[in-house]
Amino acid sequence: MPAFTVRPFRRDDRDQLTDLINAHVAAVVPGVSVSVNTVLSELERRPGEAITDPWVGERVTLVAEQRRAVVAAAHLLRYRAGEEVGATYRDTAEIDWFVHWPPASFRPDSEAAAEGLMAACLAQFARWDVGGGYADGALPAPGVYGLPRNWPHVRGLYERSGFRHIGDTEVVLIARVADLPAPEPLTGVSRTRTVGECGTRFTAYDDTGAALGFIEVDTALGRPERHVRATGLADIGNLHVDPASPAAGLERHLLAQAADWLRLCGVDRLLAYASAGDTAEVDRLIDAGFRELTRTDRRWRHQMPGR
């Protein structure tokens, strides 16, 4: 069997690493790829993780090289043990993402290299001597997080290495904006458009001025300095309807208002997310024009020796 080398990431690996990451992104979200600049930036910090990223005390990126080719890569995070760190993350380590080429006729032994890289990741966990080890698959691309079902080779490696899924399962959906409902007046309901927590917010109010629900859409996914091929893509950052609202079809109405705005923005595809356990919400999104892209399993835990 040809030898492989597991070593720290070097800057001259950047193009091969980006290709490897984009292959995994493409299997989840159509038409999206990330730039070399995006990959390098995310190795230093995660701009989109304003809460948890400041808790990171150390970052390590490892690659497995075989025949001068990067065939597997992993990015590890060690969270500090201080009181300022959230209890769930305090004194833990995480494989932020792990990607590797599946076996192929021209790459029959890539799985062995991936196994060697995983062994190095677990050895790094042991050296850090943390209270818990976790894993995820959060690549720096919209809609790619957790462990998507589209990566059976990575899932198999996690499971063989002792990781177990302990978190939630979410459904990632996508719609062509052209297929979403057109806006129609809703009796007794007025709307505003404002800046929201996760993007542009559309809020519906009743005749008394009470908020009935809102939707937020983030149209900044395709920033040119971050994502090369995410132009025309947005996602739903928040969607909430007051359960006590008497207005029928309010969720669909809010979605139609957001879709009308997205058409003006030149956005042609919209991502949405729902808990796999909320079948009613998944059905409503599908009925509105969405289709399921994948199911992704969040939060994997490894039993640390002696813990």
N, C-alpha and C positions, 0 to 999 in steps of 0.2 A: 504494500500500500504506500503511495507517495506520501512523503512527510508533509506536515503542515506546521506553521509557526503561529503561535498566539502571542501578540505583542500589543503595546499601546498604539493608538491611532497616531499616524503622522500626517502632516499637512499634505504631503504628496499622495495620500490615499483619497483625497477629497472627491475626485471625479468618480472613482470606482464605488466609493461609499454612497454617493448621491445616486448613481445608477441602481445600486442595490435597494436603497430606500424607495426610489421611484417605482421600481418593479412591484414592491409591496403596496404602495399607495394606489397604483393603477388597478390592482385587483379588488380594491374596495370602492373607490370613487372614480367614476369615468371622467377622463379629460383633465385630470389634475396631476401636476408634477411640481416638485420644489426645486429651487435653485441651489447651486453650491453654496452661495452666500447664506441662504436660509439654514442649511445643514450646519455650516460652521458656526453660525450665530447661536443655534440651539445647543451646541456642545458647551458653550460658555455660560448661557443662561436661557431661561424659558420666559420670554416676554409676556406670553399669554397667561402665565401662572402667577398672578400678582400676590396671591395668598401664600401658596406653598413654596414657591421658588426661593424666597428670602430665607427659608428654613434650611436650605441645603448647605452643608458644610464642606462637602467634597464631591467632585465629579470625576469619573474615570471612563474613558472610551477605549474599548479593546477591539481588535480585529483578528480574524483568523486568515492567514495568507497561505495560499497553496498555488504552486507553480507561478509565483509572482502575481497572483490574482487575489483580491479580497473576496472571499467567499462567504464570510459571516462577520457580523459586527454587533456590538452591544454597548449601550450607554448606561452607566450605573450612577446612582445618586446615594449619598450618605447624608441623612438628616441629623442635625445636631441634637444634643440631649438637654438643652436648656429649657427653662419654663416658658420661654416665648414661643416654643414650637408646639403646635397642636398635639394633643395626647395621642392621636392615631398615628402620627408620623414620628413622634419623639423617639430618638435613639433607634431608628430603623434604617435599613438600606433597601434599595429598590433597583431592579432592572427596569429602567425607564422605557427602553425598547430593545428588542433583540430581533435581528433579521438575518436570514441566510438563504442562499440559493438552494432550492430543492435538488435532489439528484437528477442528473440528465446523462445522456449517452456520452457527452463530451465533458461531463463533470460528475462521474459516478461516485466519487468519494467525498462530496461536499458535506454529507451528513456527519462523517467522522470528524471533520474540521469543526462543524457546529457543536458536536459533543465536547470536543476539546475546549472550545471557547466557553461553553456553559460551565465546564469544570473550573475554568479560570475565574468566572464570575462568582461561583460559590466559594472559591478560595479567597477572593477579595472580600466577600461577606464575612468569612471567618477572621480574616486579618483585621477588619474593622471592629469585630467583637461587638456587634450590635444586638439589640434585644429582639429583632425580628427581621426577616427577609421577605420581600415582596417582589412582584413582577407585573408589568403592564406592557402595552404595545403602542404607546402614544408617540407616533411619528409627527413631525412638524408639518402636518397637512390637515385641512378641514375634514372632519368626519372620520378620522383614523385615530382610534384610541381603544383602550381595553385590548382584548385579543379577538380580532374579527374571525368569523368562521371561515373566511376565505384563505386563511393561513394554516391549513391542517398540519403542515410540516413543522411550524413553530409550536403549535399547540401540542403536538406529539412530543416534541423535545421538552417542553415545560413539564408535561405529565410524567415522562420518564425520569426527569431530574428531581421529582419530588414536590413540584408545585401543585397546589390544589385551588380550584376556583372557590372563593368565599364571598364574592361580592354580587352585584346585580348584573342582570343581562339587559341590554338595551337594543332597540331596533333603530337602525339608521335608514332613513327613507329619503327619496329624492323625487322632485317633480319638475317637469318643464313648466315654466311660469305661464306659457301660453295655454296650458291645460288647466290652470287653476280657475276657479269661478270668477266671473266678472262682478264688479261691485253693483249692488242694487240698494235702493233706499230701504231703511228699516224704520217703520213707524215708531215715533217716540224716542229715537236714538240719534244722538249727535256724536261727532268724532273730533278728536284733535290729533295733531302730529307733533311730537316733541322728541327731545333727546332722552333715550332710556338708558338703563343699566348696561344692556348688551347690544345696543344699536339704536335704530330709529324706532320710536314707540308710537303705535296707533292705539288710542284709548277710546272706548265707547262709553257714553254717559246717558242716563235717563233724563226725563224732563226736570227732575229736581237737581241735576248736577252731580248725582252720585255715580261713581265709576262702576260700570258693569263688567268690564274686562279689558284686556289689552293684549297686543301682540308686538314683539320686537323683532326686527330683522337686521342682521349684520351684513352690510354690503362691502365691508373692508377686507374680505377674505383674499382678494386678488391683488393686494398691494404689490406693486412691481418690484420692490426691493426684497420681497419675501417669496411670493409664489409666481412662477413663470406662467403656468397654464391653469390658473384659477379664475381668469377673467370671465365675467358673466355668471359667477357663482355667489350665492348668499346663503345664509342659514337663519333659522328661527332661533333666536336667543332665548326668548320667553314667550309663552302663550298661556294666558290665564283668563278664565271666565268665572265670575262669581256664581257658585252653585245655586244661590237664591235668586239669580236674575230671571225675571219673567220673559225676557226677550227670546223668542225661539230662533234657533239658527245663528246665535250670536258668534260662535266660534268661526263658522263658515263666513259670516259677514266680515269679521276682522281679517280673516285670511284673504278675502277678496280685496279689501282695502290695501293690504300690504302688497298683494300681487300687482295691483294697479300702479303703485308707487315703484315697484321693482321694474315694471315694463318701461317706465320713464327713465330709470337708472341704466337701462340696457342690460339688466340681469335676465338670463334666460333659464337658469336652473336654481332650485331652492332646496336646501337640505332641511330635514326635520328629524327629531329624535323623540323616542317614546320608550317607556318601560315595557319590556316584553310581557310583563304581567298585566299591563293595562290594555287588554285586547280591545276594549271599546274605543280607546283613543287611537290605537293603530288602525282599527276599522274606519274611524272617522277620517283619518288622514288619507287612507287609500281611497275612500269614497270621494274625497275632495280632489283627487288627481295624483296623489303620491304613489310611488311603488317602493317596495322594500329592496334596499341595497344589500344589507347584511344584518346579522345579529352579532353583537360583540359582548364578550364576557369581561367584566371589570374586576380588578382586585384579585390577584393570585398570591397565595402565601406559601412560603417554603418553611418547613419545620427545621429550625436551626438546631444543630447538635447541642445537647445539654440544656436546651431552653424549654 
